[in-house]
Amino acid sequence: MARYKNRYPHASHGLGAALKWMSEFRKLKWERIDLPRAQNDPAWLKANRSRDSLTWVGHSTFLLQLGGLNLLTDPHFGGRASPLSFAGPARLSPPGLDYADLPPVELVLVSHNHYDHLDEQSVRRIARDHAQAQFVVPLGLAEWLRARGISRVTELDWWQSAELGAARISAVPVQHFSGRGLHDRDATLWCGFVVELAGRRVFFAGDTGYSQDFADIAARFPAMDLSLLPIGAYDPRWFMSPVHVDPAEAVRIHQDLRSRLSVAMHWGTFRLTAEPLDEPPQLLAQALAAAGIAPERFLVFRHGETRLLDLDAGTMASL
């Protein structure tokens, strides 16, 4: 079985480190934190084909309406990030947009096959209910989707692009790994995506540690109009830093990509690591202040929040 590798050397952890972390994680206790959910307008989202907008469903799932096209990132509407219905990380914040309230979906980006990013029930439902939806995945993952009856799949290698209708989608390297079982680690690729549509350029990071990859992306693509960047699942750093950025590193990515606007993701939905559920936005605010970046350049949405995008002006407005 072929195994994919990251492009740059970095710390890696074997089974012993993983078992140590799992043992520590099971001993942790957290206070209940209820994060606010925004009130959105599903009827407006279903009818909208003229205004660019962004809605955070939760974790790494966004509904991006751009140039009249409806795009979903790493769609996850399920109750757990797990192969099991009764165990594994439970969803602590309900989807900010109910599945039934989705508008017609044309494009679905899946960055890699971890359970918090690739939810089988969600992608099956989308393929069933949105027959026009085209799935875009990294190398090796199309076979998994096709085995589940999802045939409209485009598979991309790093730096490879596809023209899908009016959109140009490019897979780009990020530092992570893949696997859904005990024996398939790195058997399929992982990636971020650059979406070019209607004269706009949007970056979706997927899941990543910090690396030289972002400078490489910036060398190939001029400044991003909008970047969707992870800020959570980073603690403890001795274990998580190779695969998950912390908020300060997310700010560095924002700078590397020369992004006009960025929006935080990968926090507040599933408890995957040791930090308190509401800590990532607090540390992001500190990191932005330390870097001299205005907070409106790197926003934190509430679950379900929709913002209207004016990417010419580099601004977002509440719906």
N, C-alpha and C positions, 0 to 999 in steps of 0.2 A: 504494500500500500504506500503510495506517495505521501510524503509529509511536507507541508509548506513551512517556510521559515520567515521570520522578520528580516528586514533588510539591514538593521544595525545591531551591533552587539549590545546586550543589556543583561542585567541580572536575571537569573531564572531560578525557579524553586522546584525541587523534586517532591516526591511523595511524602518524605519526612516532614518537610516544611508545611505542606498542605495539611497533614494530620495534626501538626502542632497548632496551626491556625484554627482548624475546625474544633479542636479541643478547647481553645481559648474562647472561641465564638459562642459555644454552647453554654459557657459559664456566665456570659454577659446578661445583665438585666437592664431594661430600658423603661422609662416612663412613657405612658401613652401620649402621643402627640397627634392632635387632629388638625390637619392642614386645611386651610379654607379652599373651597371650590368656587370658581367663578360661574356666574349665570351666563350661558351663551344663548345664541339664537339659531337653533337647528333649521328652522324654516328658511332663514336668510342664507345659511350656509348651503342648503340644498338648492336654492334658486340662484345663488351667486355665480356668475360667469364673467363679471366685468371688473370686480375689485380684487386686488391682491390681498390675501389675508393669511394669517398663521394661527392655528389653534393647537394648544398643547393638550393632548389626550392624557398623557402621563408617561413617566419613565422616558423612553426614547421614541415614543409614538407622537408624531405631529401630523396634522392635516394641513398641508400647504396648498393654497389656492393661488396659482401663479399663471398669468397669461391665459386665463380661462380654463386651465387644466387643474384637476384635483389629484393630488399626490399624497400618499401615506408613507411614512417612514417606520420601519421595524414595528409593524402593527401588532399590538398585544392588548386584547380586550378580556383576557382570561383572569381567573381568580388566583392563580399561582404561577410562579416562574419555576416550573418543575415538571418532570415527566410523570409525576404522581398527582392524583386529584386530592389526596388526603395528607400530603406532606410536602415539605419544601417551602421556599419563601412565599408567604401569602401576600396578596395585594392589600396594602394598608390604606390606600386612597383609591376610591372607585374611579373608573374611567371618566375623564372630564367631559367626554362626548360619548353618549351611548352608541353602541354599534348600529342600532336601528336608525340613528339620526345622521349617519354618514351620507354625504351627497354621492352621486355616481363617481366611482373611483376609476381613474384611467391608468395611473402608475403606482406601483408599490416597490419601494426599495427595501431590501433585506440585507443588512450589513454582514451578518454572520449567524451561526446556528446555535448560539447559546440560548437557553430557555427563556431568559428575560428579554430576548430580542426576536426570536423566532418561535411564535406560539402556534402550534399545529392547528388548533381549532379556529383561531382567528384567520389564518391564511386560507384554510379550507372554506370558511364562510364567505370570505371576500371573493374567492374564485367562483363560488357557486352563485352569489348574489350580484356580482359585478362582472358579468361575462366579458366586458371590454377591458378589464384590468390587465395590464402587462406587468409581470414581476421581473425585477432586475436583481440579480444575485451574483456573488463572487464565484470563482471557479470551484467546481465540484458539488455545488449545492442544487443545481438544476435537477439532477437525478433524484434527489430526495423529494423535491416538489412534484416532479412528474410521476413518481411512484404513488403519490396521493391524488392523482387525477388533475393536477394543475399543469396545463400544457403551454400556456402563454408565458414562457420564461425566456429571458435573455441572460446569458451567463457571460461575465466579464472578468478578465485578468486585470491586475494592476496596470494603470495607464491606458487601458483599452476603453474605447468609447463606442456608443451605439446611438444612432438617430432613431428616435421613437416618436413618430408624429412630428410635432414642432419642437420637441425637446431633444437636447443632446445630453446623454448621461455618461459620465466617465467614472470608472472605479479607480480609486487612488489608494496608495499604501498607507496604513496606520499600524501602530504597534500593538498587537493583541495575540489571540490564539483562538482555536475553535475546538469543538467537541460536544457531543451530547451523551456519550456513554464512557465506559471504562477503556475502550480499545480504539477510539477514533480521534484521539487528540491530534489536531492539525491536519486531519485528512481532507478538510475543505478549507478554502481560503477565507479570509476576513478582509474588510475594506471599509473605506469611507467613500462618499459619492460627491461629485460635483455635478450640479444640475444647471444647464444653460438653456434659458427659455425666455422669450420676449425681451431680449437684450439684458437679462439679469443673470447673475451667477450666484448660486446658493451652494454652500458646503454643508453636508451632513456627515458628522464624524463617526457615527456608529459607536464603537467602544474602543478606547485607546489609552495607552500610556504615552508619556511625552517622549518625542524622538526628533531626529533630524528630518523625518518624513515631512513635517509641516513646512520647513524651509524649502524642501524639494517641490512640494505642491505649489507653493507660492512662486517658485521659479518657472513653473509651467503654466500657471493660471494667474492673470492679473488679479488685482484686489477683489475680494469677495464682497458682494453686496450684503449677504446675510450668511452667518455661520450658526449652525446648531451644534452646541458643544457640551460634552458631559462635565459635570462638576461634582458628582457624588460617587460613593462606593470606593473610598480611598484609604480607609483606616483599618488596620495599621499600615503605615507606609513601608515597613520592612518587607511586607508581603505583597501589598497591592500596587506599589509604585510602578513595576514594569508593565502593568496592564490597565491601570485606571489612573487618570490624572486627578490631581486635587484642584481646588478652585484657583490657586495661584498659577498652576501649570495651564489651566484653561485660559487664563488671561494671557499667558505667553503664546498660546496657540492663536488667540484673537489677534495678537500683535504680529505673529509670524505671517499670518494670512492676510494682513492689512485689511481686516474685515471692517466694513463700515458699521455694521450692526451684528451683534451676536445674541443668542438666546440660550439659556441654560436648560439642560435636560439631564436624565440619568440620576435623578435624586427624588426623594419624597414619595416613592410609589411602592417599592419593595425594599425590605430590610435585607441587604446583601452583605453588609460589612459593619464595622464597630461604631462608626460615628453616629451621634444622634440624628434622627431623621430630618430635623430642621436646621442642622448646622451648616450644610454646604452654602446656602445663600448668605449666611452671616460671614463666612470666610471669603466668599466671593466679593462682598462689599468691601472688606478690608483690603483684599488684593487689588481691586480696582482703584481704591484710594491711594494705595502705596505706589501704583503705577501711573497715577495722575490721569486716569481715564474716567470720564464722566459716566455715572451709573446708567444713564439712558443709552449708552453705547453697548451695554451688555446686560440685557434684561432678564429678570426672573419672572416667569408667568405663574399664576395660580393654575391648578388643575382646571381644565375646561376654558381657560381664558382665550379669547380671540382678539387679535390685534389686526387692524388694517395697516398694510405696508405701503409706505411711500418710499421706495428704494431709490428714486431719483434724489429725493431730499435727505435720504438716510434717516428716516423717522418712522415711528410706529404710533398709532393712535388706537385708543379703545373703541370697540365697536359700539 
